[in-house]
Amino acid sequence: MKLKHLLITLIAAGTCIPAAATPVKVTMNTTSPTMTLATADGTPVETGEPASRVYNFDIPEGDYVLTAYATNGTTVNGTIKFNPAEISELAVLTNTLYVSNKDEDGTQWSIEEGDYTVDYKVSTREGNLLDVTLGKSSTAKRYTLLALNGNTVYMEFIPGAAREAEGYVPALQNATLTFGRTFNTTIYKGYHQTVTIPSDAELSIGYKTVHFADFNTVAPESTEDNGDTRSLTYYLSSGQTYNFRTWRPGGLTLAGQGVPTEFTDADYASYDPAQVNHDPASNKGYETGDIFVNINAQGHLKLNVGDTFDAHAMRTWQLTDNSTNNYFMEPDFHYTVVGLDGKPSSGVIEIDNADTRDSHWSTIKAVGNGTAIVLVTYDAISVSTIKNGVRNAYLGGEYWGAIWPENTGVYVVTVGEEADGIEPNMLLNEEYNKDTLKLAGNNVDAEHDVFYYLDTEEGAYYTFTPEGVEDVTIAYPAIGSRTVSYSGFGSEGVTANADGSYTLLLRHGRQIVRLTDASGKSVYQVLTAKECHREITNESRPGATDFIPGDKVIVQYSGLFHPANKLAGIYNMSAYVTYNGNPNGTSLILSANQYTFGSAAKAQAVTFNIPEDYDAEANPEFILDEGVIQVNGYGDPIGNHRTIDRFNSRSPNFTAIAHKTYFGAIPEVRIPVSINTSGIDSVTDGIDAEVVAYYNLQGIASDSPRKGMNIVVYSDGTTRKLMVR
């Protein structure tokens, strides 16, 4: 692997001040307490003296080079380039790196003597590379590399030609930084590893550098054909963590960490690649059978002929070794292109790597004007860690099913047509999401916003008021056993209202809404709906079918799902059922069930008390409305999974911020409330008996009735309910 030092400006971590000079704050560290500053052409810049290693100064916008110095004031610890228009507060971290290798006479290896070189890069968490140079430590044969708080460093320690001839192989190091670190690395000699697979199977051995980027693959040194099998021999480093992926036509794909020794026919036949585990309780409650794609909140990609687009698909639940290490594997994805009529299409776009194996990135090529629909599915997979020849399952289990067909990834690609005058105004939860980190803002998000409806209903209804629209039509999904299909757009399920709004009937799965202007040009919005189940029970009086003031009510859902479940380095949130802006359910964040919202009954339960003084005569229904799923926790703004760079990708997010965001729509709850005493045991008028005591619904006695609901106990043992307003 050869890491180039690229000059890419920093993503803004501070606020750009449109003025002649920008206030800048630079915080140095104990290894490099001082610094100097110069313009890109080398002109020195006055920064003043630091106070406790902190510099404050004003400089115009432009590129500057910061040079850090060791405690002796002369040793240069490296440089880093920045622009105050993009980042004005810099917490500089100095990292020390060296190898521990020594010759037999005790001489430590060094860069100066040609024992090794270091390739390095420093990246923001968004994948943008910083322009840095390697420095020297004040300790001999040690070197320093600057970075900023939250950056990730990647280093490859490459043996020199003489050391390579002795059998040494490169060593890798990487880390996401919140403090300056020391990287004491050993460059190991390699070893030979032979893996035997069926002759018609394929094998990839690689190693990971960053989330979501393709693994770096290692080519076999030799391949030997043995008739029905093949033996592939690799030269590997004993200090490196490797991963594997193997597949064969018609068989199961197996992937994970470690270096295998053999795969047999039985491995590829151990699980059906078409198997769908359509149960959120599968795989210890983690399974959701869903997918994220990197298009946009509308699910509508616009290109011109000749354009290309890096298409990325991500399984969710993400298949990871554990919830913190995040060494995840992706299944095999499959892309299908159809026209607006649902029939196969090839004249608008073409997709390279439409059936993914060892890369989960594909390329969309725009080849002709028009509009097409892309469907994305994935197969079942085996994921495990192999250590000392033993295969250990990933978090949640080894075998994971294919995509749930209703969750098939769906988006529209338009080439060469622009409908600039259309404003969809497809708004949702505007009041709740005014100040939240939802990239779609008040608009519907094709993936994160799900419209839930009860399984006793035909669908969910959604009303919006577009501008510049002459016609609204909808394409409903026909859900099959493995994927979905579409058969064109129609007006069934679309109601045009007198006030210019439209009401849509949304059905299970992902439907595509087409908004067309007077010239016949269209924009599209993918909308997701799911049916759910609901049971309402009386906790205060188990078995009772009526509700009265003071009763404790449980509204239990099933079929709700986390709108932004865990993605490495991006999302790490819990989810709650929320009505009227009040979170309900069980707080799962930072607990063992944080990621199992879809299978955790407690997380999908709404518990509340009807107030004892509730006026059932004036309001015979107790109503919970404005139902949504609230996401609460740490991570990127919701929707940021669509901004991952194909090559620089994402690093772990150790500077994530906490935020709350509101998604989708949950059916309103209407509880009929009565004040009659039907269904209460031993209730009489009590006319011929004396009052013994009054009790509230919590069982606390009193000598006289109190405001709200009272249970009156009479001398003959009978009871009666009494409401005092």
Secondary structure, DSSP 8 states (H G I E B T S, - for coil): ------------SS----SSSEEEEEE--SSS-EEEEEETTS-EE-----BTTEEEEEE-SS-EEEEEE-TTSSSEEEEEEE-TTT--EEEEEEEEEEE--B-TT--B--TTTTSEEEEEEEE-TTS-B--EEEEE-SSTT-EEEEEETT-EEEEEEEE-HHHHHTTB--EEEEEE-SS--EEEE---BEEEEEEEEETT-EEEEEE-SSBTS--EEE--SEEEE-SSEEEEEEEEETTS--EEEEE-TTS-EEEEES--SB--HHHHTSS-TT-----TTHHHHT---EEEESS-TTSEEEE-TT-EEEEEEEEES-EESSTTT--EE---EEEEEE-TTSSB--SSEEEETSB-SS--EEEEEE-SSEEEEEEEEE--EEEEEEETTEEEE-TT-SEE----GGG-EEEEEEES---TT-B---B--TTTTTTS-BTTTTB--TTT-EEEEETTSS-EEEEE--BS-SEEEEE--EE-SS-EE----BSTTEEE-TTS-EEEEE-SEEEEEEEE-TTS-EEEEEEEEEEEEEEEEESSSTT---B-TT-EEEEEEES---TT--BTTTEEEEEEEEETTEE-S---TTSTTTT-TTT-GGGGEEEEE--TT--TTT--EEEE-SEEEEEEEEES-BTGGGG--TTT-B---TT-EEEEEEEEEE--EEEEB----TT-TTB---TTS-EEEEE-TT--EESS--SEEEEEEETTS-EEEEEE-
